[in-house]
Amino acid sequence: MYLTDEQIMLLEQLTYLTDDVADAAGVLLGPYDSVENLLQQFDDDALQRLEDPGNPERMNG
């Protein structure tokens, strides 16, 4: 299996996923048997919670 540079960069971002960000998104950090199972939690609702201006852990950028 080969990964693109973009896929590798996205995987790297997961290594910096903190409990605070996971809590703000409403997702659990684990345990998981695959990255896919972790990422499935980041649905539209979870991403919207992270983009909420009132959320102290919101995504900037």
All heavy atoms as TSV, in Angstrom:
chain	resi	resn	atom	element	x	y	z
A	1	MET	N	N	0.844	-1.174	0.000
A	1	MET	CA	C	0.000	0.000	0.000
A	1	MET	C	C	0.891	1.239	0.000
A	1	MET	O	O	1.800	1.360	0.816
A	1	MET	CB	C	-0.879	-0.009	1.236
A	1	MET	CG	C	-1.758	1.196	1.363
A	1	MET	SD	S	-2.919	0.972	2.706
A	1	MET	CE	C	-2.702	2.491	3.535
A	2	TYR	N	N	0.624	2.138	-0.896
A	2	TYR	CA	C	1.373	3.375	-0.992
A	2	TYR	C	C	0.487	4.533	-0.579
A	2	TYR	O	O	-0.700	4.568	-0.906
A	2	TYR	CB	C	1.867	3.601	-2.428
A	2	TYR	CG	C	2.856	2.553	-2.866
A	2	TYR	CD1	C	2.456	1.468	-3.627
A	2	TYR	CD2	C	4.189	2.654	-2.493
A	2	TYR	CE1	C	3.366	0.497	-4.019
A	2	TYR	CE2	C	5.102	1.691	-2.882
A	2	TYR	CZ	C	4.686	0.624	-3.639
A	2	TYR	OH	O	5.590	-0.325	-4.014
A	3	LEU	N	N	1.054	5.472	0.144
A	3	LEU	CA	C	0.324	6.656	0.571
A	3	LEU	C	C	0.880	7.877	-0.138
A	3	LEU	O	O	2.095	7.999	-0.332
A	3	LEU	CB	C	0.450	6.852	2.084
A	3	LEU	CG	C	-0.133	5.757	2.963
A	3	LEU	CD1	C	0.183	6.029	4.421
A	3	LEU	CD2	C	-1.622	5.626	2.755
A	4	THR	N	N	-0.018	8.784	-0.474
A	4	THR	CA	C	0.409	10.047	-1.070
A	4	THR	C	C	0.962	10.949	0.029
A	4	THR	O	O	0.751	10.710	1.222
A	4	THR	CB	C	-0.767	10.756	-1.761
A	4	THR	OG1	O	-1.722	11.147	-0.753
A	4	THR	CG2	C	-1.429	9.867	-2.798
A	5	ASP	N	N	1.650	11.993	-0.372
A	5	ASP	CA	C	2.144	12.968	0.602
A	5	ASP	C	C	0.986	13.565	1.400
A	5	ASP	O	O	1.104	13.768	2.615
A	5	ASP	CB	C	2.918	14.084	-0.098
A	5	ASP	CG	C	4.258	13.622	-0.634
A	5	ASP	OD1	O	4.740	12.547	-0.213
A	5	ASP	OD2	O	4.829	14.343	-1.471
A	6	GLU	N	N	-0.121	13.838	0.740
A	6	GLU	CA	C	-1.289	14.410	1.420
A	6	GLU	C	C	-1.834	13.437	2.471
A	6	GLU	O	O	-2.166	13.841	3.585
A	6	GLU	CB	C	-2.384	14.746	0.407
A	6	GLU	CG	C	-3.599	15.400	1.038
A	6	GLU	CD	C	-4.646	15.748	0.009
A	6	GLU	OE1	O	-4.577	16.859	-0.538
A	6	GLU	OE2	O	-5.523	14.899	-0.239
A	7	GLN	N	N	-1.917	12.173	2.147
A	7	GLN	CA	C	-2.406	11.177	3.100
A	7	GLN	C	C	-1.475	11.059	4.302
A	7	GLN	O	O	-1.933	10.945	5.440
A	7	GLN	CB	C	-2.571	9.823	2.414
A	7	GLN	CG	C	-3.709	9.781	1.424
A	7	GLN	CD	C	-3.686	8.526	0.574
A	7	GLN	OE1	O	-2.630	8.034	0.183
A	7	GLN	NE2	N	-4.871	7.999	0.294
A	8	ILE	N	N	-0.191	11.116	4.057
A	8	ILE	CA	C	0.777	11.052	5.148
A	8	ILE	C	C	0.642	12.271	6.052
A	8	ILE	O	O	0.687	12.159	7.286
A	8	ILE	CB	C	2.207	10.904	4.605
A	8	ILE	CG1	C	2.368	9.531	3.953
A	8	ILE	CG2	C	3.246	11.106	5.711
A	8	ILE	CD1	C	3.642	9.354	3.179
A	9	MET	N	N	0.450	13.444	5.468
A	9	MET	CA	C	0.272	14.661	6.265
A	9	MET	C	C	-0.992	14.574	7.121
A	9	MET	O	O	-0.991	14.984	8.280
A	9	MET	CB	C	0.241	15.899	5.371
A	9	MET	CG	C	1.592	16.243	4.796
A	9	MET	SD	S	1.661	17.814	3.893
A	9	MET	CE	C	0.362	17.635	2.691
A	10	LEU	N	N	-2.066	14.021	6.565
A	10	LEU	CA	C	-3.301	13.865	7.335
A	10	LEU	C	C	-3.116	12.877	8.480
A	10	LEU	O	O	-3.605	13.105	9.596
A	10	LEU	CB	C	-4.448	13.430	6.424
A	10	LEU	CG	C	-4.932	14.473	5.427
A	10	LEU	CD1	C	-5.911	13.842	4.439
A	10	LEU	CD2	C	-5.559	15.647	6.133
A	11	LEU	N	N	-2.408	11.799	8.236
A	11	LEU	CA	C	-2.113	10.845	9.306
A	11	LEU	C	C	-1.282	11.494	10.407
A	11	LEU	O	O	-1.487	11.241	11.597
A	11	LEU	CB	C	-1.393	9.625	8.752
A	11	LEU	CG	C	-2.254	8.614	8.017
A	11	LEU	CD1	C	-1.371	7.563	7.352
A	11	LEU	CD2	C	-3.246	7.968	8.962
A	12	GLU	N	N	-0.346	12.328	10.004
A	12	GLU	CA	C	0.479	13.020	10.989
A	12	GLU	C	C	-0.380	13.903	11.891
A	12	GLU	O	O	-0.140	13.989	13.099
A	12	GLU	CB	C	1.551	13.862	10.300
A	12	GLU	CG	C	2.435	14.580	11.284
A	12	GLU	CD	C	3.464	15.481	10.623
A	12	GLU	OE1	O	3.386	15.708	9.403
A	12	GLU	OE2	O	4.335	15.955	11.337
A	13	GLN	N	N	-1.395	14.537	11.319
A	13	GLN	CA	C	-2.284	15.378	12.128
A	13	GLN	C	C	-2.974	14.576	13.224
A	13	GLN	O	O	-3.230	15.081	14.313
A	13	GLN	CB	C	-3.319	16.081	11.244
A	13	GLN	CG	C	-2.738	17.098	10.305
A	13	GLN	CD	C	-2.016	18.205	11.039
A	13	GLN	OE1	O	-2.550	18.784	11.971
A	13	GLN	NE2	N	-0.796	18.482	10.633
A	14	LEU	N	N	-3.284	13.323	12.949
A	14	LEU	CA	C	-3.927	12.475	13.958
A	14	LEU	C	C	-3.022	12.253	15.163
A	14	LEU	O	O	-3.505	12.067	16.280
A	14	LEU	CB	C	-4.325	11.130	13.359
A	14	LEU	CG	C	-5.497	11.146	12.395
A	14	LEU	CD1	C	-5.736	9.754	11.833
A	14	LEU	CD2	C	-6.745	11.684	13.059
A	15	THR	N	N	-1.720	12.263	14.961
A	15	THR	CA	C	-0.809	12.051	16.078
A	15	THR	C	C	-0.855	13.215	17.061
A	15	THR	O	O	-0.451	13.059	18.208
A	15	THR	CB	C	0.643	11.833	15.616
A	15	THR	OG1	O	1.129	13.023	14.991
A	15	THR	CG2	C	0.746	10.662	14.655
A	16	TYR	N	N	-1.355	14.365	16.627
A	16	TYR	CA	C	-1.450	15.546	17.485
A	16	TYR	C	C	-2.867	15.767	18.008
A	16	TYR	O	O	-3.129	16.774	18.656
A	16	TYR	CB	C	-0.970	16.790	16.732
A	16	TYR	CG	C	0.492	16.723	16.386
A	16	TYR	CD1	C	0.908	16.384	15.111
A	16	TYR	CD2	C	1.457	16.962	17.352
A	16	TYR	CE1	C	2.253	16.299	14.799
A	16	TYR	CE2	C	2.803	16.879	17.054
A	16	TYR	CZ	C	3.195	16.555	15.773
A	16	TYR	OH	O	4.526	16.465	15.469
A	17	LEU	N	N	-3.765	14.853	17.755
A	17	LEU	CA	C	-5.145	14.968	18.216
A	17	LEU	C	C	-5.180	14.820	19.735
A	17	LEU	O	O	-4.785	13.790	20.271
A	17	LEU	CB	C	-6.017	13.901	17.553
A	17	LEU	CG	C	-7.501	13.949	17.846
A	17	LEU	CD1	C	-8.110	15.265	17.391
A	17	LEU	CD2	C	-8.201	12.780	17.175
A	18	THR	N	N	-5.618	15.855	20.420
A	18	THR	CA	C	-5.625	15.850	21.881
A	18	THR	C	C	-7.004	15.491	22.423
A	18	THR	O	O	-8.003	15.556	21.706
A	18	THR	CB	C	-5.234	17.224	22.437
A	18	THR	OG1	O	-6.223	18.182	22.047
A	18	THR	CG2	C	-3.851	17.652	21.942
A	19	ASP	N	N	-7.035	15.144	23.699
A	19	ASP	CA	C	-8.300	14.847	24.358
A	19	ASP	C	C	-9.237	16.049	24.311
A	19	ASP	O	O	-10.441	15.898	24.135
A	19	ASP	CB	C	-8.081	14.436	25.815
A	19	ASP	CG	C	-7.438	13.070	25.945
A	19	ASP	OD1	O	-7.616	12.222	25.047
A	19	ASP	OD2	O	-6.762	12.842	26.963
A	20	ASP	N	N	-8.692	17.263	24.470
A	20	ASP	CA	C	-9.519	18.467	24.449
A	20	ASP	C	C	-10.222	18.643	23.111
A	20	ASP	O	O	-11.404	18.981	23.059
A	20	ASP	CB	C	-8.684	19.716	24.749
A	20	ASP	CG	C	-8.169	19.749	26.178
A	20	ASP	OD1	O	-8.749	19.055	27.042
A	20	ASP	OD2	O	-7.189	20.473	26.424
A	21	VAL	N	N	-9.510	18.431	22.035
A	21	VAL	CA	C	-10.094	18.567	20.701
A	21	VAL	C	C	-11.121	17.459	20.462
A	21	VAL	O	O	-12.216	17.714	19.949
A	21	VAL	CB	C	-9.018	18.560	19.600
A	21	VAL	CG1	C	-9.641	18.541	18.211
A	21	VAL	CG2	C	-8.102	19.765	19.758
A	22	ALA	N	N	-10.795	16.248	20.863
A	22	ALA	CA	C	-11.732	15.136	20.702
A	22	ALA	C	C	-13.009	15.402	21.496
A	22	ALA	O	O	-14.119	15.180	20.994
A	22	ALA	CB	C	-11.088	13.831	21.142
A	23	ASP	N	N	-12.868	15.891	22.728
A	23	ASP	CA	C	-14.041	16.218	23.539
A	23	ASP	C	C	-14.874	17.311	22.882
A	23	ASP	O	O	-16.103	17.236	22.856
A	23	ASP	CB	C	-13.624	16.667	24.944
A	23	ASP	CG	C	-13.083	15.534	25.794
A	23	ASP	OD1	O	-13.294	14.349	25.442
A	23	ASP	OD2	O	-12.428	15.836	26.818
A	24	ALA	N	N	-14.217	18.347	22.358
A	24	ALA	CA	C	-14.932	19.440	21.703
A	24	ALA	C	C	-15.683	18.951	20.474
A	24	ALA	O	O	-16.768	19.448	20.157
A	24	ALA	CB	C	-13.952	20.552	21.312
A	25	ALA	N	N	-15.119	17.969	19.778
A	25	ALA	CA	C	-15.766	17.416	18.584
A	25	ALA	C	C	-16.827	16.389	18.947
A	25	ALA	O	O	-17.664	16.036	18.127
A	25	ALA	CB	C	-14.732	16.783	17.666
A	26	GLY	N	N	-16.758	15.889	20.196
A	26	GLY	CA	C	-17.700	14.857	20.619
A	26	GLY	C	C	-17.321	13.474	20.117
A	26	GLY	O	O	-18.193	12.656	19.843
A	27	VAL	N	N	-16.026	13.218	19.993
A	27	VAL	CA	C	-15.563	11.912	19.523
A	27	VAL	C	C	-14.693	11.264	20.601
A	27	VAL	O	O	-14.184	11.929	21.495
A	27	VAL	CB	C	-14.762	12.013	18.203
A	27	VAL	CG1	C	-15.595	12.643	17.109
A	27	VAL	CG2	C	-13.474	12.781	18.389
A	28	LEU	N	N	-14.527	9.957	20.508
A	28	LEU	CA	C	-13.661	9.199	21.414
A	28	LEU	C	C	-12.362	8.884	20.705
A	28	LEU	O	O	-12.352	8.568	19.517
A	28	LEU	CB	C	-14.350	7.900	21.826
A	28	LEU	CG	C	-15.678	8.043	22.564
A	28	LEU	CD1	C	-16.317	6.681	22.761
A	28	LEU	CD2	C	-15.476	8.748	23.893
A	29	LEU	N	N	-11.262	8.945	21.443
A	29	LEU	CA	C	-9.965	8.688	20.817
A	29	LEU	C	C	-9.611	7.211	20.698
A	29	LEU	O	O	-8.700	6.858	19.983
A	29	LEU	CB	C	-8.861	9.417	21.579
A	29	LEU	CG	C	-8.817	10.915	21.394
A	29	LEU	CD1	C	-7.637	11.500	22.131
A	29	LEU	CD2	C	-8.761	11.293	19.931
A	30	GLY	N	N	-10.307	6.342	21.346
A	30	GLY	CA	C	-9.950	4.947	21.137
A	30	GLY	C	C	-10.491	4.051	22.220
A	30	GLY	O	O	-11.216	4.506	23.076
A	31	PRO	N	N	-10.167	2.818	22.153
A	31	PRO	CA	C	-9.253	2.153	21.216
A	31	PRO	C	C	-9.928	1.855	19.876
A	31	PRO	O	O	-11.146	1.693	19.820
A	31	PRO	CB	C	-8.902	0.848	21.930
A	31	PRO	CG	C	-10.103	0.541	22.749
A	31	PRO	CD	C	-10.681	1.881	23.158
A	32	TYR	N	N	-9.124	1.794	18.846
A	32	TYR	CA	C	-9.603	1.521	17.494
A	32	TYR	C	C	-8.748	0.459	16.857
A	32	TYR	O	O	-7.570	0.334	17.161
A	32	TYR	CB	C	-9.566	2.783	16.622
A	32	TYR	CG	C	-10.524	3.826	17.111
A	32	TYR	CD1	C	-10.085	4.899	17.846
A	32	TYR	CD2	C	-11.880	3.695	16.855
A	32	TYR	CE1	C	-10.973	5.838	18.323
A	32	TYR	CE2	C	-12.769	4.623	17.334
A	32	TYR	CZ	C	-12.312	5.697	18.066
A	32	TYR	OH	O	-13.198	6.603	18.545
A	33	ASP	N	N	-9.348	-0.265	15.926
A	33	ASP	CA	C	-8.577	-1.259	15.197
A	33	ASP	C	C	-8.108	-0.729	13.848
A	33	ASP	O	O	-7.377	-1.404	13.148
A	33	ASP	CB	C	-9.375	-2.557	15.015
A	33	ASP	CG	C	-10.693	-2.352	14.294
A	33	ASP	OD1	O	-11.044	-1.196	13.994
A	33	ASP	OD2	O	-11.364	-3.353	14.024
A	34	SER	N	N	-8.541	0.500	13.513
A	34	SER	CA	C	-8.086	1.102	12.257
A	34	SER	C	C	-8.258	2.615	12.310
A	34	SER	O	O	-9.065	3.140	13.078
A	34	SER	CB	C	-8.857	0.536	11.066
A	34	SER	OG	O	-10.191	1.008	11.074
A	35	VAL	N	N	-7.499	3.298	11.495
A	35	VAL	CA	C	-7.638	4.743	11.362
A	35	VAL	C	C	-9.020	5.067	10.802
A	35	VAL	O	O	-9.647	6.046	11.213
A	35	VAL	CB	C	-6.516	5.315	10.466
A	35	VAL	CG1	C	-6.752	6.771	10.150
A	35	VAL	CG2	C	-5.159	5.111	11.113
A	36	GLU	N	N	-9.500	4.243	9.897
A	36	GLU	CA	C	-10.812	4.468	9.297
A	36	GLU	C	C	-11.900	4.544	10.374
A	36	GLU	O	O	-12.760	5.421	10.333
A	36	GLU	CB	C	-11.150	3.366	8.304
A	36	GLU	CG	C	-12.513	3.539	7.655
A	36	GLU	CD	C	-12.855	2.417	6.695
A	36	GLU	OE1	O	-12.127	1.408	6.651
A	36	GLU	OE2	O	-13.851	2.561	5.989
A	37	ASN	N	N	-11.854	3.648	11.358
A	37	ASN	CA	C	-12.858	3.667	12.418
A	37	ASN	C	C	-12.790	4.945	13.242
A	37	ASN	O	O	-13.810	5.461	13.674
A	37	ASN	CB	C	-12.710	2.451	13.322
A	37	ASN	CG	C	-13.152	1.179	12.641
A	37	ASN	OD1	O	-13.879	1.206	11.658
A	37	ASN	ND2	N	-12.690	0.049	13.138
A	38	LEU	N	N	-11.589	5.455	13.474
A	38	LEU	CA	C	-11.448	6.730	14.172
A	38	LEU	C	C	-12.027	7.864	13.341
A	38	LEU	O	O	-12.809	8.677	13.827
A	38	LEU	CB	C	-9.976	7.000	14.484
A	38	LEU	CG	C	-9.634	8.394	15.008
A	38	LEU	CD1	C	-10.341	8.672	16.329
A	38	LEU	CD2	C	-8.135	8.547	15.156
A	39	LEU	N	N	-11.675	7.914	12.073
A	39	LEU	CA	C	-12.103	9.019	11.215
A	39	LEU	C	C	-13.607	9.026	10.954
A	39	LEU	O	O	-14.177	10.091	10.707
A	39	LEU	CB	C	-11.338	8.978	9.895
A	39	LEU	CG	C	-9.843	9.248	10.003
A	39	LEU	CD1	C	-9.189	9.141	8.642
A	39	LEU	CD2	C	-9.575	10.600	10.632
A	40	GLN	N	N	-14.250	7.877	11.024
A	40	GLN	CA	C	-15.693	7.821	10.793
A	40	GLN	C	C	-16.460	8.651	11.810
A	40	GLN	O	O	-17.563	9.105	11.536
A	40	GLN	CB	C	-16.186	6.378	10.804
A	40	GLN	CG	C	-15.827	5.631	9.555
A	40	GLN	CD	C	-16.250	4.175	9.610
A	40	GLN	OE1	O	-16.587	3.640	10.656
A	40	GLN	NE2	N	-16.223	3.526	8.459
A	41	GLN	N	N	-15.876	8.876	12.970
A	41	GLN	CA	C	-16.537	9.701	13.981
A	41	GLN	C	C	-16.578	11.173	13.592
A	41	GLN	O	O	-17.410	11.921	14.080
A	41	GLN	CB	C	-15.807	9.591	15.318
A	41	GLN	CG	C	-15.891	8.242	15.950
A	41	GLN	CD	C	-15.306	8.336	17.322
A	41	GLN	OE1	O	-16.025	8.574	18.289
A	41	GLN	NE2	N	-14.000	8.190	17.408
A	42	PHE	N	N	-15.661	11.589	12.761
A	42	PHE	CA	C	-15.588	12.996	12.382
A	42	PHE	C	C	-16.571	13.274	11.250
A	42	PHE	O	O	-16.197	13.606	10.128
A	42	PHE	CB	C	-14.156	13.380	11.999
A	42	PHE	CG	C	-13.263	13.537	13.189
A	42	PHE	CD1	C	-12.542	12.457	13.665
A	42	PHE	CD2	C	-13.176	14.738	13.855
A	42	PHE	CE1	C	-11.730	12.579	14.768
A	42	PHE	CE2	C	-12.370	14.875	14.965
A	42	PHE	CZ	C	-11.644	13.789	15.429
A	43	ASP	N	N	-17.847	13.160	11.587
A	43	ASP	CA	C	-18.904	13.426	10.619
A	43	ASP	C	C	-19.157	14.936	10.556
A	43	ASP	O	O	-18.445	15.731	11.188
A	43	ASP	CB	C	-20.172	12.651	10.980
A	43	ASP	CG	C	-20.696	12.982	12.372
A	43	ASP	OD1	O	-20.237	13.977	12.988
A	43	ASP	OD2	O	-21.572	12.245	12.850
A	44	ASP	N	N	-20.171	15.338	9.795
A	44	ASP	CA	C	-20.467	16.762	9.632
A	44	ASP	C	C	-20.750	17.443	10.963
A	44	ASP	O	O	-20.329	18.582	11.190
A	44	ASP	CB	C	-21.653	16.960	8.680
A	44	ASP	CG	C	-21.310	16.614	7.243
A	44	ASP	OD1	O	-20.111	16.611	6.901
A	44	ASP	OD2	O	-22.238	16.344	6.469
A	45	ASP	N	N	-21.451	16.759	11.877
A	45	ASP	CA	C	-21.766	17.357	13.173
A	45	ASP	C	C	-20.505	17.602	13.992
A	45	ASP	O	O	-20.354	18.661	14.609
A	45	ASP	CB	C	-22.732	16.465	13.964
A	45	ASP	CG	C	-24.119	16.414	13.348
A	45	ASP	OD1	O	-24.508	17.368	12.642
A	45	ASP	OD2	O	-24.823	15.409	13.572
A	46	ALA	N	N	-19.604	16.633	14.014
A	46	ALA	CA	C	-18.362	16.785	14.767
A	46	ALA	C	C	-17.527	17.927	14.202
A	46	ALA	O	O	-16.983	18.740	14.950
A	46	ALA	CB	C	-17.565	15.486	14.751
A	47	LEU	N	N	-17.437	18.002	12.893
A	47	LEU	CA	C	-16.661	19.078	12.275
A	47	LEU	C	C	-17.304	20.432	12.521
A	47	LEU	O	O	-16.609	21.419	12.755
A	47	LEU	CB	C	-16.492	18.815	10.774
A	47	LEU	CG	C	-15.678	17.573	10.428
A	47	LEU	CD1	C	-15.652	17.365	8.923
A	47	LEU	CD2	C	-14.283	17.644	10.999
A	48	GLN	N	N	-18.618	20.493	12.515
A	48	GLN	CA	C	-19.310	21.752	12.778
A	48	GLN	C	C	-19.050	22.205	14.223
A	48	GLN	O	O	-18.859	23.395	14.474
A	48	GLN	CB	C	-20.801	21.621	12.526
A	48	GLN	CG	C	-21.526	22.947	12.592
A	48	GLN	CD	C	-22.936	22.848	12.042
A	48	GLN	OE1	O	-23.412	21.782	11.701
A	48	GLN	NE2	N	-23.595	23.975	11.963
A	49	ARG	N	N	-19.025	21.259	15.177
A	49	ARG	CA	C	-18.718	21.622	16.563
A	49	ARG	C	C	-17.314	22.222	16.654
A	49	ARG	O	O	-17.085	23.167	17.417
A	49	ARG	CB	C	-18.832	20.398	17.473
A	49	ARG	CG	C	-20.267	20.021	17.795
A	49	ARG	CD	C	-20.340	18.950	18.867
A	49	ARG	NE	N	-19.859	17.655	18.419
A	49	ARG	CZ	C	-20.599	16.732	17.808
A	49	ARG	NH1	N	-21.881	16.963	17.571
A	49	ARG	NH2	N	-20.076	15.579	17.450
A	50	LEU	N	N	-16.379	21.705	15.887
A	50	LEU	CA	C	-15.023	22.244	15.908
A	50	LEU	C	C	-14.922	23.612	15.240
A	50	LEU	O	O	-14.033	24.393	15.548
A	50	LEU	CB	C	-14.049	21.270	15.235
A	50	LEU	CG	C	-13.746	20.007	16.012
A	50	LEU	CD1	C	-12.873	19.084	15.181
A	50	LEU	CD2	C	-13.089	20.313	17.342
A	51	GLU	N	N	-15.825	23.904	14.320
A	51	GLU	CA	C	-15.820	25.191	13.624
A	51	GLU	C	C	-16.616	26.258	14.360
A	51	GLU	O	O	-16.552	27.432	14.006
A	51	GLU	CB	C	-16.374	25.018	12.209
A	51	GLU	CG	C	-15.472	24.189	11.324
A	51	GLU	CD	C	-16.091	23.854	9.975
A	51	GLU	OE1	O	-17.301	24.085	9.788
A	51	GLU	OE2	O	-15.357	23.344	9.127
A	52	ASP	N	N	-17.348	25.882	15.409
A	52	ASP	CA	C	-18.191	26.795	16.172
A	52	ASP	C	C	-17.336	27.878	16.833
A	52	ASP	O	O	-16.430	27.567	17.605
A	52	ASP	CB	C	-18.950	26.005	17.238
A	52	ASP	CG	C	-19.837	26.874	18.100
A	52	ASP	OD1	O	-19.984	28.084	17.826
A	52	ASP	OD2	O	-20.405	26.339	19.073
A	53	PRO	N	N	-17.618	29.160	16.547
A	53	PRO	CA	C	-16.821	30.251	17.124
A	53	PRO	C	C	-16.855	30.274	18.656
A	53	PRO	O	O	-15.925	30.759	19.290
A	53	PRO	CB	C	-17.448	31.523	16.565
A	53	PRO	CG	C	-18.303	31.102	15.436
A	53	PRO	CD	C	-18.633	29.653	15.637
A	54	GLY	N	N	-17.910	29.712	19.272
A	54	GLY	CA	C	-17.992	29.695	20.722
A	54	GLY	C	C	-17.230	28.545	21.353
A	54	GLY	O	O	-17.138	28.448	22.569
A	55	ASN	N	N	-16.665	27.687	20.545
A	55	ASN	CA	C	-15.946	26.521	21.035
A	55	ASN	C	C	-14.468	26.907	21.215
A	55	ASN	O	O	-13.797	27.269	20.259
A	55	ASN	CB	C	-16.079	25.385	20.027
A	55	ASN	CG	C	-15.485	24.089	20.500
A	55	ASN	OD1	O	-14.662	24.056	21.405
A	55	ASN	ND2	N	-15.899	23.008	19.885
A	56	PRO	N	N	-13.934	26.809	22.445
A	56	PRO	CA	C	-12.537	27.213	22.666
A	56	PRO	C	C	-11.519	26.337	21.918
A	56	PRO	O	O	-10.390	26.748	21.721
A	56	PRO	CB	C	-12.358	27.079	24.176
A	56	PRO	CG	C	-13.451	26.185	24.627
A	56	PRO	CD	C	-14.584	26.337	23.652
A	57	GLU	N	N	-11.938	25.139	21.496
A	57	GLU	CA	C	-11.022	24.248	20.767
A	57	GLU	C	C	-11.282	24.299	19.256
A	57	GLU	O	O	-10.864	23.411	18.527
A	57	GLU	CB	C	-11.197	22.812	21.270
A	57	GLU	CG	C	-10.816	22.618	22.715
A	57	GLU	CD	C	-9.356	22.884	22.994
A	57	GLU	OE1	O	-8.523	22.669	22.105
A	57	GLU	OE2	O	-9.045	23.316	24.116
A	58	ARG	N	N	-11.947	25.337	18.797
A	58	ARG	CA	C	-12.337	25.402	17.385
A	58	ARG	C	C	-11.125	25.422	16.469
A	58	ARG	O	O	-10.035	25.832	16.850
A	58	ARG	CB	C	-13.207	26.622	17.110
A	58	ARG	CG	C	-12.471	27.929	17.107
A	58	ARG	CD	C	-13.415	29.094	16.893
A	58	ARG	NE	N	-13.697	29.228	15.510
A	58	ARG	CZ	C	-13.256	30.216	14.745
A	58	ARG	NH1	N	-12.505	31.144	15.250
A	58	ARG	NH2	N	-13.571	30.260	13.483
A	59	MET	N	N	-11.368	24.953	15.237
A	59	MET	CA	C	-10.305	24.963	14.229
A	59	MET	C	C	-10.111	26.377	13.731
A	59	MET	O	O	-11.067	27.095	13.478
A	59	MET	CB	C	-10.693	24.058	13.045
A	59	MET	CG	C	-10.785	22.614	13.391
A	59	MET	SD	S	-11.114	21.561	11.976
A	59	MET	CE	C	-12.649	22.201	11.347
A	60	ASN	N	N	-8.895	26.796	13.604
A	60	ASN	CA	C	-8.575	28.110	13.038
A	60	ASN	C	C	-7.972	27.898	11.663
A	60	ASN	O	O	-7.149	27.050	11.478
A	60	ASN	CB	C	-7.579	28.855	13.922
A	60	ASN	CG	C	-8.172	29.205	15.264
A	60	ASN	OD1	O	-9.309	29.642	15.338
A	60	ASN	ND2	N	-7.407	29.002	16.329
A	61	GLY	N	N	-8.388	28.761	10.741
A	61	GLY	CA	C	-7.773	28.675	9.430
A	61	GLY	C	C	-8.703	28.482	8.363
A	61	GLY	O	O	-9.517	28.100	7.852
